[in-house]
Amino acid sequence: MKPILIIKTGQALSSIPAEKGNFEDWIISKMGISREQAIIAEVYNGFDLPPWDEVSGIVITGSSSMVTEGHDWSEKTAKWLVNGIKKDLPILGICYGHQLLAYALGGEVGKNPQGCEFGTVNIYFNDNTLDDQLFRGLPQTIKAHVCHQQSVLKLPDNAIALGFSERDNYQAFRMGDRVWGVQFHPEFDGDVLRDYINYDREPLLKDQQDPDRLIEEILDTPHSHEILKRFTKVVKEVASV
């Protein structure tokens, strides 16, 4: 199988111990692949994206940047994604990656009108997941870690909504058969989420949310983690055809 491309759109918090790793390390671990089976493209550092025919699938990470800031590297990546989706490779966008996919495909991204969303939350899946390659067989409600101030406000035309939370209407969507976005973080564990809540105490307090309570309510999210292993399975199935 050709390597899986991880499009890295930013660094994780500097407060997270270096030995714990970064976005790509957590994704690789939860996907159940080795570092040698992945290509890391740090697009926020100007790293060029490889030709589509050199990879078997793509994961787009989260970021401290905002899609609405319109950074050159982000706009370039969005155009690259649009031009490549016709190749029918499996693609999964996480948080910033979820929003970037929606934006690239014609959706709308902006400040979440329901306020910032941090902590371990319920993700409610709808019936569109019942025959979805990535989500079918999962419980209709799962726990997942979230950490964002912007959201997808409008899905692209022809996109299929798959799930929501109390503060976000589009926690998951699919375009076609093999392109997915998830606003939540299937790669995060509780320790990483705790660091993000502590880092964003000020906006949370301004939003009349209690960071300490959010930390106390952090739970394990095994079904959320499972989604990354399922994505690996999809990539392998497509590559074997």
ABEGO torsion letter per residue (X at the ends): XBBBBBBBAEBBBAABBAAAEBAAAAAAAAAGBBAAABBBBBAAAGBBBBBAAABABBBBBBBABBAAAGBAAAAAAAAAAAAAAAAGBBBBBBEAAAAAAAAAAGBBBBBBAAEBBBEBBBBBBBAAAAABAAABGBBABBBBBBBBABBBABBBBGBBBABBBAABABABBBBEAABBBBABBAABBAAAAAAAAAAAAAAAAAAGBBAAAAAAABBBBAAAAAAAAAAAAAAAAAAAX
